[in-house]
Amino acid sequence: MDRQALVVGASGGIGRGIAERLAGDGWRILAHGRRRDALEKTLEAVEAAGGSAKSYTAELADADQVAGLAGWAVSAGRLDAVIYAAGGGRSIDTGPECVGEWNRTLATILHAPMQLTALTLPAVRSTRGAYLYICGMYAKIGMARMAGHCAGRHGLEGFAKALFEEVREDGVRVSLIHPGFVNTPLTASDRVDPDRMIQISDIAEMAALAVSLPDNACVVEMTVRPQRSPYRT
């Protein structure tokens, strides 16, 4: 049976890695991103892995564009998995000037995945499919100047856990992955050794497992840390 997955944030990093990994197992990929040129590279990677893909560009901070993305995914045929790998937000001090940045951050990493889930749920229910949210360690900790990001990730974790209780009897799986220090351009720094970081392929393997289990088992939550400290001594 052909399976199809919507990968949100597939234009690079973890999202592209997951799309490529699933394509190797024969999944058709619905790839979302904000930049057309980066999405084209994802389509090439999916095809090189032996799969096929379609793409859609949308700004996740815009609720109307999120609705358009959901409608496109649902109209593309069966929907066996929705994988939310998009990020957003930046460091900013708490104060009057941070409100706009907080709103953009929460729209991207909390409101958009909630809205997308609500709009795609009938389709995913019909296939007894899966939702996977790449959340992260900010769902577990607090960090100075990252209040909006931490709030959004804590919220996404709570949403996913509540959703699981709501849809588990329908055979819909809901999973969270919390990676720390993944070797992507966003985490590049002279302070850390990329060879000691988690690799994108590691997260892609875990994602493939989460969305491919039979519907009598669900990986609810996975926390992944580097085996060895990536900090340079």
ROTORZA-317004 format. One record per atom (N, C-alpha, C): residue in three letters; atom name; z, x, y. Coordinates in steps of 0.2 Angstrom, whole numbers, plus 2048, in hexadecimal, padded with zeros to 3 digits. Each point is the difference from the previous one (the first is absolute). Layout:
// ROTORZA-317004
Ala / CA / Z / X / Y
...
// end
This chain:
// ROTORZA-317004
Met / N / 800 / 804 / 7FA
Met / CA / 800 / 7FC / 806
Met / C / 800 / 804 / 806
Asp / N / 7FB / 7FF / 805
Asp / CA / 800 / 804 / 806
Asp / C / 806 / 7FE / 804
Arg / N / 803 / 805 / 803
Arg / CA / 806 / 7FF / 805
Arg / C / 7FE / 802 / 806
Gln / N / 803 / 7FD / 805
Gln / CA / 7FF / 802 / 807
Gln / C / 806 / 800 / 804
Ala / N / 800 / 806 / 805
Ala / CA / 806 / 801 / 804
Ala / C / 7FE / 801 / 807
Leu / N / 804 / 7FD / 804
Leu / CA / 800 / 801 / 807
Leu / C / 805 / 806 / 802
Val / N / 7FD / 805 / 803
Val / CA / 804 / 806 / 802
Val / C / 800 / 800 / 807
Val / N / 806 / 7FE / 803
Val / CA / 801 / 800 / 807
Val / C / 802 / 807 / 803
Gly / N / 7FC / 803 / 804
Gly / CA / 802 / 807 / 802
Gly / C / 7FC / 805 / 7FC
Ala / N / 7FA / 7FE / 7FE
Ala / CA / 7FC / 804 / 7FB
Ala / C / 7FC / 806 / 803
Ser / N / 800 / 800 / 806
Ser / CA / 7FC / 805 / 804
Ser / C / 802 / 807 / 7FF
Gly / N / 806 / 802 / 7FD
Gly / CA / 802 / 806 / 7FF
Gly / C / 806 / 801 / 7FD
Gly / N / 803 / 806 / 7FE
Gly / CA / 806 / 801 / 7FE
Gly / C / 802 / 7FD / 7F9
Ile / N / 806 / 7FC / 800
Ile / CA / 802 / 7FD / 7FA
Ile / C / 7FB / 7FA / 7FE
Gly / N / 7FE / 7FC / 805
Gly / CA / 7FC / 7FB / 7FF
Gly / C / 7F9 / 802 / 7FC
Arg / N / 7FD / 805 / 803
Arg / CA / 7FA / 802 / 7FD
Arg / C / 801 / 803 / 7F9
Gly / N / 806 / 803 / 7FF
Gly / CA / 801 / 803 / 7F9
Gly / C / 801 / 7FA / 7FB
Ile / N / 803 / 7FB / 802
Ile / CA / 802 / 7FA / 7FC
Ile / C / 7F9 / 7FD / 7FE
Ala / N / 7FC / 7FF / 805
Ala / CA / 7F9 / 7FD / 7FF
Ala / C / 7FC / 804 / 7FB
Glu / N / 800 / 806 / 801
Glu / CA / 7FC / 805 / 7FC
Glu / C / 803 / 800 / 7F9
Arg / N / 807 / 800 / 7FF
Arg / CA / 803 / 7FF / 7F9
Arg / C / 7FE / 7FA / 7FD
Leu / N / 801 / 7FA / 803
Leu / CA / 7FE / 7FA / 7FD
Leu / C / 7F9 / 7FF / 7FE
Ala / N / 7FC / 803 / 804
Ala / CA / 7F8 / 800 / 7FF
Ala / C / 7FF / 803 / 7F9
Gly / N / 804 / 806 / 7FF
Gly / CA / 7FF / 803 / 7FA
Gly / C / 801 / 7FC / 7FA
Asp / N / 805 / 7FB / 801
Asp / CA / 801 / 7FC / 7FA
Asp / C / 7FC / 7F9 / 800
Gly / N / 7FB / 800 / 804
Gly / CA / 7FB / 7FB / 800
Gly / C / 801 / 7FA / 805
Trp / N / 805 / 801 / 804
Trp / CA / 802 / 7FB / 805
Trp / C / 7FA / 800 / 806
Arg / N / 7FF / 7FA / 802
Arg / CA / 7FC / 7FF / 806
Arg / C / 805 / 801 / 806
Ile / N / 7FE / 803 / 805
Ile / CA / 804 / 801 / 806
Ile / C / 7FE / 7FD / 806
Leu / N / 804 / 7FC / 803
Leu / CA / 7FF / 7FD / 807
Leu / C / 804 / 805 / 805
Ala / N / 7FD / 804 / 803
Ala / CA / 803 / 805 / 804
Ala / C / 801 / 7FE / 808
His / N / 806 / 800 / 802
His / CA / 801 / 7FF / 807
His / C / 802 / 806 / 804
Gly / N / 7FD / 801 / 806
Gly / CA / 802 / 805 / 805
Gly / C / 7FF / 7FE / 807
Arg / N / 802 / 805 / 804
Arg / CA / 7FF / 7FE / 807
Arg / C / 7F9 / 804 / 803
Arg / N / 7FE / 805 / 7FC
Arg / CA / 7FB / 804 / 803
Arg / C / 7FA / 800 / 7FB
Arg / N / 7FA / 7FE / 802
Arg / CA / 7FA / 7FF / 7FB
Arg / C / 7FE / 807 / 7FD
Asp / N / 801 / 805 / 804
Asp / CA / 7FD / 807 / 7FD
Asp / C / 805 / 802 / 7FB
Ala / N / 807 / 7FF / 800
Ala / CA / 804 / 802 / 7FB
Ala / C / 800 / 7FB / 7FA
Leu / N / 7FE / 7FA / 801
Leu / CA / 7FF / 7FB / 7FB
Leu / C / 7FA / 802 / 7FC
Glu / N / 7FB / 803 / 803
Glu / CA / 7FA / 802 / 7FC
Glu / C / 801 / 806 / 7FB
Lys / N / 805 / 804 / 802
Lys / CA / 802 / 805 / 7FC
Lys / C / 804 / 7FE / 7FA
Thr / N / 804 / 7FA / 801
Thr / CA / 803 / 7FD / 7FA
Thr / C / 7FB / 7FD / 7FC
Leu / N / 7FB / 7FD / 802
Leu / CA / 7FB / 7FD / 7FC
Leu / C / 7FD / 805 / 7FC
Glu / N / 7FE / 806 / 803
Glu / CA / 7FD / 805 / 7FC
Glu / C / 805 / 803 / 7FA
Ala / N / 806 / 800 / 802
Ala / CA / 805 / 803 / 7FB
Ala / C / 801 / 7FB / 7FA
Val / N / 800 / 7F9 / 802
Val / CA / 800 / 7FB / 7FA
Val / C / 7FA / 800 / 7FC
Glu / N / 7FA / 801 / 803
Glu / CA / 7FA / 800 / 7FC
Glu / C / 800 / 806 / 7FC
Ala / N / 802 / 806 / 802
Ala / CA / 800 / 806 / 7FD
Ala / C / 805 / 800 / 7FA
Ala / N / 805 / 7FB / 800
Ala / CA / 805 / 7FF / 7FB
Ala / C / 7FD / 7FB / 7FB
Gly / N / 7FA / 7FD / 801
Gly / CA / 7FD / 7FC / 7FB
Gly / C / 801 / 7F9 / 802
Gly / N / 803 / 7FE / 806
Gly / CA / 801 / 7F9 / 802
Gly / C / 7FC / 7FE / 805
Ser / N / 801 / 7FA / 802
Ser / CA / 7FC / 7FD / 806
Ser / C / 805 / 7FD / 805
Ala / N / 7FE / 800 / 806
Ala / CA / 804 / 7FE / 806
Ala / C / 7FD / 7FC / 805
Lys / N / 803 / 7FC / 804
Lys / CA / 7FE / 7FD / 806
Lys / C / 805 / 802 / 805
Ser / N / 7FE / 7FF / 806
Ser / CA / 805 / 802 / 806
Ser / C / 801 / 7FB / 805
Tyr / N / 805 / 801 / 804
Tyr / CA / 802 / 7FB / 805
Tyr / C / 804 / 803 / 805
Thr / N / 7FE / 800 / 807
Thr / CA / 804 / 803 / 805
Thr / C / 804 / 7FB / 803
Ala / N / 806 / 802 / 802
Ala / CA / 805 / 7FB / 803
Ala / C / 806 / 804 / 803
Glu / N / 802 / 7FE / 806
Glu / CA / 806 / 802 / 803
Glu / C / 806 / 7FC / 7FE
Leu / N / 805 / 803 / 7FC
Leu / CA / 805 / 7FD / 7FD
Leu / C / 805 / 7FD / 805
Ala / N / 800 / 803 / 806
Ala / CA / 805 / 7FD / 805
Ala / C / 7FD / 7FA / 803
Asp / N / 7FA / 7FE / 7FF
Asp / CA / 7FD / 7F9 / 802
Asp / C / 801 / 7FB / 7FB
Ala / N / 804 / 7FB / 801
Ala / CA / 800 / 7FB / 7FA
Ala / C / 7FA / 7FC / 7FF
Asp / N / 7FB / 7FF / 805
Asp / CA / 7FA / 7FD / 7FE
Asp / C / 7FC / 804 / 7FC
Gln / N / 800 / 807 / 801
Gln / CA / 7FC / 804 / 7FC
Gln / C / 803 / 801 / 7F9
Val / N / 807 / 7FF / 7FF
Val / CA / 803 / 800 / 7F9
Val / C / 7FD / 7FA / 7FD
Ala / N / 800 / 7FA / 803
Ala / CA / 7FE / 7FA / 7FD
Ala / C / 7F9 / 801 / 7FE
Gly / N / 7FC / 803 / 804
Gly / CA / 7F9 / 802 / 7FE
Gly / C / 7FF / 804 / 7F9
Leu / N / 804 / 805 / 800
Leu / CA / 800 / 804 / 7FA
Leu / C / 802 / 7FC / 7FA
Ala / N / 805 / 7FC / 801
Ala / CA / 803 / 7FC / 7FA
Ala / C / 7FA / 7FC / 7FD
Gly / N / 7FD / 7FC / 805
Gly / CA / 7FA / 7FC / 7FE
Gly / C / 7FB / 803 / 7FD
Trp / N / 7FE / 806 / 802
Trp / CA / 7FB / 804 / 7FD
Trp / C / 801 / 802 / 7F9
Ala / N / 807 / 802 / 7FF
Ala / CA / 802 / 802 / 7F9
Ala / C / 800 / 7FA / 7FC
Val / N / 802 / 7FB / 802
Val / CA / 800 / 7FA / 7FB
Val / C / 7F9 / 7FE / 7FF
Ser / N / 7FC / 800 / 804
Ser / CA / 7F9 / 7FE / 7FF
Ser / C / 7FC / 805 / 7FC
Ala / N / 802 / 806 / 7FF
Ala / CA / 7FC / 805 / 7FC
Ala / C / 801 / 7FF / 7F9
Gly / N / 803 / 7FB / 7FD
Gly / CA / 801 / 7FF / 7F9
Gly / C / 807 / 800 / 7FE
Arg / N / 801 / 801 / 7FA
Arg / CA / 807 / 801 / 7FD
Arg / C / 804 / 805 / 804
Leu / N / 806 / 7FF / 800
Leu / CA / 805 / 805 / 804
Leu / C / 806 / 801 / 7FB
Asp / N / 7FF / 806 / 7FD
Asp / CA / 805 / 802 / 7FB
Asp / C / 806 / 804 / 803
Ala / N / 7FF / 803 / 805
Ala / CA / 805 / 804 / 803
Ala / C / 7FF / 801 / 808
Val / N / 806 / 800 / 804
Val / CA / 800 / 801 / 807
Val / C / 804 / 806 / 801
Ile / N / 7FE / 806 / 802
Ile / CA / 804 / 806 / 801
Ile / C / 800 / 801 / 807
Tyr / N / 806 / 801 / 803
Tyr / CA / 801 / 801 / 807
Tyr / C / 802 / 807 / 801
Ala / N / 7FB / 804 / 802
Ala / CA / 802 / 807 / 801
Ala / C / 7FF / 803 / 808
Ala / N / 800 / 7FB / 804
Ala / CA / 7FF / 802 / 807
Ala / C / 806 / 802 / 803
Gly / N / 800 / 804 / 805
Gly / CA / 806 / 802 / 804
Gly / C / 7FF / 7FF / 807
Gly / N / 805 / 802 / 804
Gly / CA / 7FF / 7FF / 807
Gly / C / 807 / 802 / 804
Gly / N / 800 / 801 / 806
Gly / CA / 806 / 801 / 804
Gly / C / 801 / 808 / 801
Arg / N / 804 / 801 / 806
Arg / CA / 801 / 807 / 802
Arg / C / 807 / 801 / 802
Ser / N / 802 / 806 / 801
Ser / CA / 807 / 801 / 802
Ser / C / 800 / 7FE / 808
Ile / N / 806 / 7FD / 801
Ile / CA / 801 / 7FE / 807
Ile / C / 807 / 7FE / 801
Asp / N / 803 / 802 / 806
Asp / CA / 807 / 7FF / 801
Asp / C / 801 / 7F8 / 801
Thr / N / 806 / 7FE / 7FE
Thr / CA / 801 / 7F9 / 802
Thr / C / 802 / 7FF / 807
Gly / N / 7FD / 7FB / 803
Gly / CA / 801 / 7FE / 807
Gly / C / 7FA / 7FC / 802
Pro / N / 800 / 7FE / 807
Pro / CA / 7FC / 7FB / 802
Pro / C / 7F8 / 801 / 7FF
Glu / N / 7FF / 807 / 800
Glu / CA / 7F9 / 801 / 7FF
Glu / C / 7FD / 800 / 7F9
Cys / N / 805 / 7FF / 7FB
Cys / CA / 7FE / 801 / 7F9
Cys / C / 7FD / 7F9 / 7FD
Val / N / 801 / 7FA / 804
Val / CA / 7FF / 7FA / 7FD
Val / C / 7F9 / 7FF / 7FE
Gly / N / 7FB / 802 / 804
Gly / CA / 7F9 / 7FF / 7FE
Gly / C / 7FF / 804 / 7FA
Glu / N / 802 / 806 / 7FF
Glu / CA / 7FF / 804 / 7FA
Glu / C / 803 / 7FD / 7FA
Trp / N / 806 / 7FD / 801
Trp / CA / 803 / 7FD / 7FA
Trp / C / 7FC / 7FA / 7FE
Asn / N / 7FE / 7FC / 805
Asn / CA / 7FC / 7FA / 7FE
Asn / C / 7FA / 802 / 7FC
Arg / N / 7FC / 805 / 802
Arg / CA / 7FA / 803 / 7FC
Arg / C / 802 / 802 / 7F9
Thr / N / 806 / 804 / 800
Thr / CA / 802 / 802 / 7F9
Thr / C / 802 / 7FA / 7FC
Leu / N / 804 / 7FC / 802
Leu / CA / 802 / 7FA / 7FC
Leu / C / 7FA / 7FC / 7FE
Ala / N / 7FB / 7FF / 804
Ala / CA / 7FA / 7FC / 7FF
Ala / C / 7FC / 803 / 7FA
Thr / N / 800 / 807 / 800
Thr / CA / 7FC / 803 / 7FB
Thr / C / 803 / 801 / 7F9
Ile / N / 807 / 802 / 800
Ile / CA / 803 / 801 / 7FA
Ile / C / 805 / 7FB / 7FD
Leu / N / 801 / 7FA / 804
Leu / CA / 803 / 7FB / 7FD
Leu / C / 7FD / 7F9 / 801
His / N / 7FE / 7FE / 806
His / CA / 7FD / 7FA / 801
His / C / 7F9 / 7FF / 7FC
Ala / N / 7FC / 806 / 800
Ala / CA / 7F9 / 7FF / 7FD
Ala / C / 801 / 800 / 7F9
Pro / N / 804 / 804 / 7FC
Pro / CA / 800 / 7FF / 7F9
Pro / C / 803 / 7F9 / 7FE
Met / N / 805 / 7FD / 804
Met / CA / 803 / 7FA / 7FE
Met / C / 7FA / 7FA / 801
Gln / N / 7FC / 801 / 806
Gln / CA / 7FB / 7FB / 801
Gln / C / 7FB / 800 / 7FB
Leu / N / 7FE / 806 / 7FE
Leu / CA / 7FA / 801 / 7FB
Leu / C / 803 / 7FE / 7F9
Thr / N / 806 / 801 / 7FE
Thr / CA / 802 / 7FD / 7FA
Thr / C / 800 / 7F9 / 800
Ala / N / 803 / 7FD / 805
Ala / CA / 800 / 7F8 / 800
Ala / C / 7F9 / 7FD / 800
Leu / N / 7FB / 804 / 803
Leu / CA / 7F9 / 7FD / 800
Leu / C / 7FC / 801 / 7F9
Thr / N / 802 / 806 / 7FD
Thr / CA / 7FD / 801 / 7FA
Thr / C / 803 / 7FE / 7F9
Leu / N / 806 / 7FD / 801
Leu / CA / 804 / 7FE / 7FA
Leu / C / 7FD / 7FB / 7FC
Pro / N / 7FD / 7FB / 802
Pro / CA / 7FC / 7FC / 7FB
Pro / C / 7FB / 803 / 7FC
Ala / N / 7FD / 805 / 803
Ala / CA / 7FB / 804 / 7FC
Ala / C / 803 / 804 / 7FB
Val / N / 805 / 804 / 802
Val / CA / 804 / 804 / 7FB
Val / C / 804 / 7FC / 7FB
Arg / N / 802 / 7FA / 801
Arg / CA / 803 / 7FC / 7FB
Arg / C / 7FB / 7FE / 7FB
Ser / N / 7FA / 7FF / 802
Ser / CA / 7FB / 7FD / 7FB
Ser / C / 7FE / 806 / 7FB
Thr / N / 801 / 806 / 802
Thr / CA / 7FF / 805 / 7FB
Thr / C / 806 / 803 / 7FD
Arg / N / 806 / 7FE / 802
Arg / CA / 806 / 803 / 7FD
Arg / C / 800 / 807 / 802
Gly / N / 7FF / 801 / 806
Gly / CA / 7FF / 807 / 803
Gly / C / 806 / 804 / 802
Ala / N / 7FF / 804 / 805
Ala / CA / 805 / 804 / 802
Ala / C / 800 / 802 / 808
Tyr / N / 806 / 801 / 803
Tyr / CA / 800 / 803 / 806
Tyr / C / 804 / 806 / 800
Leu / N / 7FD / 805 / 804
Leu / CA / 804 / 807 / 800
Leu / C / 800 / 802 / 807
Tyr / N / 806 / 802 / 802
Tyr / CA / 801 / 802 / 807
Tyr / C / 802 / 807 / 800
Ile / N / 7FD / 804 / 803
Ile / CA / 802 / 807 / 801
Ile / C / 804 / 800 / 806
Cys / N / 807 / 801 / 7FF
Cys / CA / 805 / 7FF / 805
Cys / C / 802 / 807 / 803
Gly / N / 804 / 803 / 7FC
Gly / CA / 803 / 807 / 802
Gly / C / 807 / 800 / 801
Met / N / 802 / 806 / 802
Met / CA / 807 / 802 / 800
Met / C / 803 / 7FD / 806
Tyr / N / 7FC / 7FE / 805
Tyr / CA / 803 / 7FD / 806
Tyr / C / 803 / 7F9 / 7FF
Ala / N / 7FF / 7FD / 7FA
Ala / CA / 803 / 7FA / 7FE
Ala / C / 807 / 801 / 7FD
Lys / N / 802 / 807 / 7FF
Lys / CA / 806 / 802 / 7FD
Lys / C / 805 / 803 / 805
Ile / N / 7FD / 803 / 806
Ile / CA / 804 / 804 / 804
Ile / C / 7FF / 7FD / 807
Gly / N / 804 / 803 / 805
Gly / CA / 7FF / 7FF / 807
Gly / C / 7FF / 807 / 803
Met / N / 7FB / 800 / 805
Met / CA / 7FF / 806 / 803
Met / C / 7FF / 7FF / 808
Ala / N / 803 / 805 / 803
Ala / CA / 7FF / 800 / 808
Ala / C / 7F9 / 800 / 802
Arg / N / 7FF / 7FC / 805
Arg / CA / 7F9 / 7FF / 803
Arg / C / 7FB / 7FD / 7FB
Met / N / 802 / 7FD / 7FB
Met / CA / 7FC / 7FC / 7FB
Met / C / 802 / 7F9 / 7FF
Ala / N / 804 / 7FD / 804
Ala / CA / 803 / 7FA / 7FF
Ala / C / 7FB / 7FA / 7FE
Gly / N / 7FB / 800 / 804
Gly / CA / 7FB / 7FB / 7FE
Gly / C / 7FD / 801 / 7F9
His / N / 7FE / 806 / 7FF
His / CA / 7FE / 801 / 7F9
His / C / 805 / 7FF / 7FA
Cys / N / 806 / 802 / 801
Cys / CA / 805 / 7FF / 7FB
Cys / C / 801 / 7F8 / 800
Ala / N / 800 / 7FD / 805
Ala / CA / 801 / 7F8 / 800
Ala / C / 7FA / 7FD / 7FC
Gly / N / 7FA / 802 / 801
Gly / CA / 7FB / 7FD / 7FD
Gly / C / 800 / 802 / 7F8
Arg / N / 801 / 806 / 7FF
Arg / CA / 800 / 801 / 7F8
Arg / C / 806 / 7FD / 7FD
His / N / 806 / 800 / 803
His / CA / 806 / 7FC / 7FD
His / C / 7FE / 7F9 / 7FF
Gly / N / 7FC / 7FD / 805
Gly / CA / 7FE / 7F9 / 7FF
Gly / C / 7FB / 7FF / 7FB
Leu / N / 7FB / 805 / 7FF
Leu / CA / 7FB / 7FF / 7FB
Leu / C / 803 / 800 / 7F9
Glu / N / 805 / 805 / 7FF
Glu / CA / 804 / 800 / 7FA
Glu / C / 803 / 7F9 / 7FE
Gly / N / 804 / 7FD / 805
Gly / CA / 803 / 7FA / 7FF
Gly / C / 7FB / 7FA / 7FF
Phe / N / 7FA / 800 / 803
Phe / CA / 7FB / 7FB / 7FF
Phe / C / 7FD / 801 / 7F9
Ala / N / 7FF / 806 / 7FE
Ala / CA / 7FD / 801 / 7F9
Ala / C / 805 / 7FE / 7FA
Lys / N / 806 / 801 / 801
Lys / CA / 805 / 7FE / 7FB
Lys / C / 801 / 7F9 / 800
Ala / N / 800 / 7FC / 806
Ala / CA / 800 / 7F9 / 800
Ala / C / 7FA / 7FD / 7FD
Leu / N / 7FA / 803 / 802
Leu / CA / 7FA / 7FD / 7FD
Leu / C / 800 / 801 / 7F8
Phe / N / 802 / 805 / 7FD
Phe / CA / 801 / 801 / 7F9
Phe / C / 803 / 7FA / 7FD
Glu / N / 806 / 7FE / 803
Glu / CA / 804 / 7FB / 7FD
Glu / C / 7FC / 7F9 / 801
Glu / N / 7FC / 7FF / 805
Glu / CA / 7FC / 7FA / 801
Glu / C / 7FB / 7FF / 7FB
Val / N / 7FC / 806 / 7FE
Val / CA / 7FA / 7FF / 7FD
Val / C / 800 / 803 / 7F8
Arg / N / 806 / 802 / 7FE
Arg / CA / 801 / 804 / 7FA
Arg / C / 7FE / 7FB / 7FA
Glu / N / 802 / 7FA / 801
Glu / CA / 7FF / 7FB / 7FA
Glu / C / 7F8 / 7FE / 800
Asp / N / 7FC / 802 / 805
Asp / CA / 7F9 / 7FE / 800
Asp / C / 7FC / 806 / 7FD
Gly / N / 804 / 805 / 7FE
Gly / CA / 7FD / 806 / 7FD
Gly / C / 7FD / 805 / 805
Val / N / 802 / 7FF / 807
Val / CA / 7FE / 805 / 805
Val / C / 805 / 805 / 801
Arg / N / 7FD / 807 / 7FF
Arg / CA / 805 / 805 / 801
Arg / C / 800 / 803 / 807
Val / N / 806 / 802 / 802
Val / CA / 801 / 802 / 807
Val / C / 804 / 807 / 7FF
Ser / N / 7FD / 805 / 803
Ser / CA / 802 / 807 / 7FF
Ser / C / 801 / 804 / 807
Leu / N / 805 / 804 / 800
Leu / CA / 801 / 805 / 806
Leu / C / 7FF / 807 / 7FE
Ile / N / 7FD / 804 / 803
Ile / CA / 800 / 807 / 7FF
Ile / C / 803 / 803 / 807
His / N / 805 / 805 / 7FF
His / CA / 803 / 803 / 805
His / C / 7FF / 808 / 7FF
Pro / N / 7FA / 802 / 803
Pro / CA / 7FF / 807 / 7FF
Pro / C / 803 / 804 / 806
Gly / N / 802 / 806 / 7FF
Gly / CA / 803 / 805 / 805
Gly / C / 7FC / 806 / 800
Phe / N / 7FE / 803 / 806
Phe / CA / 7FC / 806 / 800
Phe / C / 7FA / 800 / 7FC
Val / N / 7FB / 7FC / 801
Val / CA / 7FA / 800 / 7FD
Val / C / 7FB / 805 / 804
Asn / N / 7FC / 804 / 7FC
Asn / CA / 7FC / 804 / 803
Asn / C / 7FA / 7FD / 803
Thr / N / 800 / 7FE / 806
Thr / CA / 7FB / 7FD / 804
Thr / C / 7FF / 803 / 807
Pro / N / 7FB / 7FF / 804
Pro / CA / 7FF / 803 / 806
Pro / C / 806 / 7FD / 805
Leu / N / 803 / 7FB / 7FF
Leu / CA / 805 / 7FD / 804
Leu / C / 807 / 804 / 7FF
Thr / N / 801 / 803 / 7FB
Thr / CA / 806 / 804 / 7FF
Thr / C / 7FF / 807 / 800
Ala / N / 7FA / 803 / 802
Ala / CA / 7FF / 807 / 801
Ala / C / 804 / 803 / 805
Ser / N / 803 / 806 / 7FE
Ser / CA / 805 / 803 / 804
Ser / C / 801 / 807 / 7FE
Asp / N / 801 / 805 / 804
Asp / CA / 802 / 807 / 7FE
Asp / C / 806 / 800 / 7FD
Arg / N / 804 / 7FB / 800
Arg / CA / 807 / 800 / 7FD
Arg / C / 800 / 7FE / 7F9
Val / N / 7FB / 7FD / 7FD
Val / CA / 800 / 7FE / 7F9
Val / C / 7FA / 803 / 7FD
Asp / N / 801 / 801 / 7F9
Asp / CA / 7FB / 803 / 7FC
Asp / C / 7FC / 7FA / 7FC
Pro / N / 7FA / 800 / 802
Pro / CA / 7FC / 7FA / 7FD
Pro / C / 800 / 800 / 7F8
Asp / N / 800 / 806 / 7FD
Asp / CA / 800 / 801 / 7F9
Asp / C / 807 / 7FD / 7FD
Arg / N / 805 / 7FF / 803
Arg / CA / 806 / 7FE / 7FE
Arg / C / 801 / 7F8 / 802
Met / N / 7FC / 7FE / 803
Met / CA / 800 / 7F8 / 802
Met / C / 7FD / 7FC / 7FB
Ile / N / 802 / 7FA / 800
Ile / CA / 7FC / 7FB / 7FB
Ile / C / 7F9 / 800 / 802
Gln / N / 7FC / 7FF / 7FB
Gln / CA / 7F9 / 800 / 801
Gln / C / 7FD / 7F9 / 800
Ile / N / 7FB / 7FF / 804
Ile / CA / 7FD / 7F9 / 800
Ile / C / 7FF / 7FD / 7F9
Ser / N / 7FD / 805 / 7FC
Ser / CA / 7FE / 7FE / 7F9
Ser / C / 806 / 7FD / 7FC
Asp / N / 806 / 803 / 802
Asp / CA / 807 / 7FE / 7FD
Asp / C / 801 / 7F8 / 801
Ile / N / 7FF / 7FF / 807
Ile / CA / 802 / 7F9 / 802
Ile / C / 7FA / 7FB / 7FD
Ala / N / 7FA / 802 / 800
Ala / CA / 7FB / 7FC / 7FD
Ala / C / 801 / 7FF / 7F9
Glu / N / 803 / 804 / 7FC
Glu / CA / 801 / 7FF / 7F9
Glu / C / 806 / 7FA / 800
Met / N / 805 / 801 / 804
Met / CA / 805 / 7FB / 800
Met / C / 7FD / 7F9 / 802
Ala / N / 7FC / 800 / 805
Ala / CA / 7FD / 7FA / 802
Ala / C / 7FC / 7FC / 7FB
Ala / N / 7FC / 805 / 7FC
Ala / CA / 7FC / 7FD / 7FB
Ala / C / 804 / 7FD / 7FA
Leu / N / 806 / 803 / 7FF
Leu / CA / 804 / 7FD / 7FB
Leu / C / 803 / 7F9 / 802
Ala / N / 802 / 800 / 806
Ala / CA / 804 / 7FA / 803
Ala / C / 7FB / 7FA / 800
Val / N / 7FA / 801 / 801
Val / CA / 7FB / 7FA / 801
Val / C / 7FD / 7FF / 7F9
Ser / N / 801 / 804 / 7FB
Ser / CA / 7FC / 7FF / 7FA
Ser / C / 805 / 7FE / 7FA
Leu / N / 806 / 7FF / 801
Leu / CA / 804 / 7FE / 7FB
Leu / C / 7FF / 7F9 / 7FE
Pro / N / 801 / 7FE / 7F9
Pro / CA / 7FF / 7F9 / 7FE
Pro / C / 806 / 7FC / 804
Asp / N / 7FE / 7F9 / 800
Asp / CA / 805 / 7FC / 805
Asp / C / 806 / 7FE / 7FD
Asn / N / 802 / 804 / 7FA
Asn / CA / 807 / 7FF / 7FE
Asn / C / 805 / 806 / 802
Ala / N / 7FD / 804 / 805
Ala / CA / 804 / 806 / 802
Ala / C / 7FE / 801 / 807
Cys / N / 805 / 802 / 804
Cys / CA / 7FF / 802 / 807
Cys / C / 804 / 806 / 802
Val / N / 7FC / 805 / 803
Val / CA / 804 / 805 / 804
Val / C / 802 / 7FE / 807
Val / N / 806 / 7FE / 801
Val / CA / 802 / 7FD / 806
Val / C / 800 / 805 / 806
Glu / N / 803 / 806 / 7FE
Glu / CA / 801 / 805 / 805
Glu / C / 800 / 807 / 7FD
Met / N / 7FC / 805 / 804
Met / CA / 800 / 807 / 7FE
Met / C / 801 / 804 / 806
Thr / N / 805 / 805 / 7FF
Thr / CA / 802 / 804 / 805
Thr / C / 7FE / 807 / 7FE
Val / N / 7FB / 804 / 804
Val / CA / 7FD / 806 / 7FD
Val / C / 802 / 806 / 805
Arg / N / 803 / 805 / 7FE
Arg / CA / 802 / 806 / 804
Arg / C / 7FD / 806 / 7FD
Pro / N / 7FE / 805 / 804
Pro / CA / 7FE / 806 / 7FD
Pro / C / 805 / 803 / 7FC
Gln / N / 7FE / 803 / 7FA
Gln / CA / 805 / 803 / 7FB
Gln / C / 803 / 806 / 804
Arg / N / 7FD / 804 / 804
Arg / CA / 803 / 805 / 803
Arg / C / 7FF / 7FF / 808
Ser / N / 805 / 803 / 803
Ser / CA / 800 / 7FF / 808
Ser / C / 7FA / 803 / 802
Pro / N / 7FC / 7FC / 804
Pro / CA / 7FA / 803 / 803
Pro / C / 801 / 804 / 807
Tyr / N / 806 / 800 / 802
Tyr / CA / 801 / 804 / 806
Tyr / C / 800 / 807 / 7FF
Arg / N / 7FC / 804 / 804
Arg / CA / 7FF / 807 / 800
Arg / C / 807 / 804 / 801
Thr / N / 802 / 805 / 7FD
Thr / CA / 806 / 803 / 801
Thr / C / 7FF / 806 / 804
// end
